[in-house]
Amino acid sequence: MHPTERFDAVVVGARCAGAAAAMLMARKGMRVLALDRGGYGTDTLSTHALMRGAVMLLSRWGVLPRLAEAGTPPIRRTTFHYGAEAIAVDLRPGDGVAALYAPRRTLLDSALVDAAWEAGAEIRHHHTVTALRHDAAGRVAGVVAADGAGHEHVIAASLVVGADGIGSAVARLTGATVQEEARHAATCLYGYFPDLPDTGTHWHYAPGAGAGRIPTNAGRHVVFVSVPQDRFRAELRGDRIDALRRVLRMDFPALAADLGSALPDGDLMAFAGRKGFLRQAAGPGWVLIGDAGYFKDPITAHGITDALRDAALLAEAAVAGSAAAFARFAAVRDDLSLPLLRVTDEIAGYAWTLEQAKALHLDLNRAMKREVAALAAEVVS
Ligand SMILES: Cc1cc2nc3c(=O)[nH]c(=O)nc-3n(C[C@H](O)[C@H](O)[C@H](O)COP(=O)(O)OP(=O)(O)OC[C@H]3O[C@@H](n4cnc5c(N)ncnc54)[C@H](O)[C@@H]3O)c2cc1C
């Protein structure tokens, strides 16, 4: 089948990795199409916390004011609770970061899609990529996508970007190898609670469990618990709100007291858990960014930050277009990701004492600082 359209880059998936990459490549003058099987402004699983690197990039890209204008509360204090011990850390302003934020994904992902449109990228929702096209040399050269009415579109592109999340079709269709797999997977339950006092973000740790509360839009807090999959299956099946309250009462009495008898808006959300992985980042004519290439347990709340990071690194490689530029993209992504993947896996294993948890958080902090320094120093978009 002959292609009906031709682009410099086709991006599969238009959330934080894909929409950001489309925006940045379009700003660099590339002709970009992003396709997403979902709808514009829809929700997805997330507890929303953006780390410093994400806020720095959103500020640099001019997207941060849209989140602030939509009433996303600034977060200037983060408190870590190890059992009854609380350690509060105030945000150090700098790098364009005056506060952290935890925007709802309906807001963040659509703000990035809007910015991508404004930059000249084309975004088509309700389009599912089902196959890849290859040239005579076997290089990936475009995609086949089905629209909402079931019509097939064949689109040629010099670069196909897989930004299509954990179950990435682009990773499957290219045969991207798994370079490292994590050992642990935790189950996460969360919901949106009104009327809690805003005292910043709180992360709580107890032997065998994690929990937290994070201020987000519309006066709501995300309240979550995270436990090993086995414990969830053994103790917590059934009514979700009852399960969340039971973990809080057993392991996090201070957070249970904060919550009181507050009821969530709507049903609680559940993520069954999945072991983290680092997949091969790139091959001839294709590249993976965000969760498509690298996923880690949500307990360290760092997936969005790394999705935006990958978009920034990719835009530099895509505009250069050389094999050397993509090899460098892959090397930098691996170098920054592996320490984060490994320390996240240790934390998500829940086999630590509280003193060991503190040490793991110091390791995590070092890996995050290294990433922020790299993003500040690199010539990245
Ligand atoms: C319970 C939970 C809580 C989390 N909390 C946080 C947090 O607090 N902070 C944080 O930073 N991260 C968090 N994360 C991780 C974060 O949600 C992900 O890292 C982030 O969504 C990755 O973005 P992405 O753009 O790579 O992929 P996704 O957000 O998964 O987007 C992929 C897109 O690709 C589209 N797509 C898939 N297949 C196709 C196809 N074949 N054709 C077309 N489109 C396709 C999908 O429709 C989707 O819109 C959490 C994750 C979970 C599960």
The ligand as an SDF file (V2000), in Angstrom:
LIG
                    3D

 53 58  0  0  0  0  0  0  0  0999 V2000
   -0.6030    4.4780   39.5290 C   0  0  0  0  0  0  0  0  0  0  0  0
    0.4350    5.3380   38.8520 C   0  0  0  0  0  0  0  0  0  0  0  0
    0.8270    6.5310   39.4530 C   0  0  0  0  0  0  0  0  0  0  0  0
    1.8080    7.3230   38.8530 C   0  0  0  0  0  0  0  0  0  0  0  0
    2.1750    8.4780   39.4710 N   0  0  0  0  0  0  0  0  0  0  0  0
    3.1360    9.2530   38.9230 C   0  0  0  0  0  0  0  0  0  0  0  0
    3.5470   10.4670   39.5550 C   0  0  0  0  0  0  0  0  0  0  0  0
    3.0470   10.8580   40.6190 O   0  0  0  0  0  0  0  0  0  0  0  0
    4.5350   11.1980   38.9410 N   0  0  0  0  0  0  0  0  0  0  0  0
    5.1210   10.7840   37.7770 C   0  0  0  0  0  0  0  0  0  0  0  0
    6.0230   11.4710   37.2930 O   0  0  0  0  0  0  0  0  0  0  0  0
    4.7460    9.6550   37.1670 N   0  0  0  0  0  0  0  0  0  0  0  0
    3.7730    8.8800   37.6980 C   0  0  0  0  0  0  0  0  0  0  0  0
    3.3810    7.7340   37.0720 N   0  0  0  0  0  0  0  0  0  0  0  0
    4.0470    7.3560   35.8060 C   0  0  0  0  0  0  0  0  0  0  0  0
    3.5000    8.1800   34.6450 C   0  0  0  0  0  0  0  0  0  0  0  0
    2.0790    8.1070   34.6390 O   0  0  0  0  0  0  0  0  0  0  0  0
    4.0660    7.6570   33.3320 C   0  0  0  0  0  0  0  0  0  0  0  0
    5.4630    7.5580   33.4440 O   0  0  0  0  0  0  0  0  0  0  0  0
    3.7180    8.5900   32.1790 C   0  0  0  0  0  0  0  0  0  0  0  0
    2.3280    8.5780   31.9440 O   0  0  0  0  0  0  0  0  0  0  0  0
    4.4410    8.1700   30.9100 C   0  0  0  0  0  0  0  0  0  0  0  0
    4.0170    9.0140   29.8630 O   0  0  0  0  0  0  0  0  0  0  0  0
    4.0750    8.5190   28.3640 P   0  0  0  0  0  0  0  0  0  0  0  0
    3.6700    9.6980   27.5430 O   0  0  0  0  0  0  0  0  0  0  0  0
    5.3800    7.8620   28.1170 O   0  0  0  0  0  0  0  0  0  0  0  0
    3.0100    7.3410   28.2690 O   0  0  0  0  0  0  0  0  0  0  0  0
    1.4520    7.3150   28.5430 P   0  0  0  0  0  0  0  0  0  0  0  0
    1.0510    8.3700   29.5010 O   0  0  0  0  0  0  0  0  0  0  0  0
    1.1290    5.9010   28.8880 O   0  0  0  0  0  0  0  0  0  0  0  0
    0.8070    7.6740   27.1340 O   0  0  0  0  0  0  0  0  0  0  0  0
    0.8830    6.7650   26.0580 C   0  0  0  0  0  0  0  0  0  0  0  0
   -0.1580    7.1580   25.0330 C   0  0  0  0  0  0  0  0  0  0  0  0
    0.0280    6.3130   23.8900 O   0  0  0  0  0  0  0  0  0  0  0  0
   -1.2460    6.0020   23.3590 C   0  0  0  0  0  0  0  0  0  0  0  0
   -1.1100    4.7550   22.5910 N   0  0  0  0  0  0  0  0  0  0  0  0
   -0.8070    3.5160   23.0530 C   0  0  0  0  0  0  0  0  0  0  0  0
   -0.7640    2.6280   22.0460 N   0  0  0  0  0  0  0  0  0  0  0  0
   -1.0770    3.3140   20.9040 C   0  0  0  0  0  0  0  0  0  0  0  0
   -1.1810    2.9460   19.5460 C   0  0  0  0  0  0  0  0  0  0  0  0
   -0.9560    1.6940   19.1230 N   0  0  0  0  0  0  0  0  0  0  0  0
   -1.5180    3.9080   18.6470 N   0  0  0  0  0  0  0  0  0  0  0  0
   -1.7520    5.1820   19.0470 C   0  0  0  0  0  0  0  0  0  0  0  0
   -1.6430    5.5850   20.3390 N   0  0  0  0  0  0  0  0  0  0  0  0
   -1.3040    4.6610   21.2520 C   0  0  0  0  0  0  0  0  0  0  0  0
   -2.1470    5.8720   24.5720 C   0  0  0  0  0  0  0  0  0  0  0  0
   -3.5050    6.1040   24.1920 O   0  0  0  0  0  0  0  0  0  0  0  0
   -1.5970    6.9540   25.4920 C   0  0  0  0  0  0  0  0  0  0  0  0
   -2.3310    8.1580   25.3860 O   0  0  0  0  0  0  0  0  0  0  0  0
    2.4020    6.9230   37.6330 C   0  0  0  0  0  0  0  0  0  0  0  0
    1.9890    5.7390   37.0110 C   0  0  0  0  0  0  0  0  0  0  0  0
    1.0040    4.9550   37.6110 C   0  0  0  0  0  0  0  0  0  0  0  0
    0.5950    3.6840   36.9210 C   0  0  0  0  0  0  0  0  0  0  0  0
  1  2  1  0
  2  3  1  0
  2 52  2  0
  3  4  2  0
  4  5  1  0
  4 50  1  0
  5  6  2  0
  6  7  1  0
  6 13  1  0
  7  8  2  0
  7  9  1  0
  9 10  1  0
 10 11  2  0
 10 12  1  0
 12 13  2  0
 13 14  1  0
 14 15  1  0
 14 50  1  0
 15 16  1  0
 16 17  1  0
 16 18  1  0
 18 19  1  0
 18 20  1  0
 20 21  1  0
 20 22  1  0
 22 23  1  0
 23 24  1  0
 24 25  2  0
 24 26  1  0
 24 27  1  0
 27 28  1  0
 28 29  2  0
 28 30  1  0
 28 31  1  0
 31 32  1  0
 32 33  1  0
 33 34  1  0
 33 48  1  0
 34 35  1  0
 35 36  1  0
 35 46  1  0
 36 37  1  0
 36 45  1  0
 37 38  2  0
 38 39  1  0
 39 40  1  0
 39 45  2  0
 40 41  1  0
 40 42  2  0
 42 43  1  0
 43 44  2  0
 44 45  1  0
 46 47  1  0
 46 48  1  0
 48 49  1  0
 50 51  2  0
 51 52  1  0
 52 53  1  0
M  END
$$$$
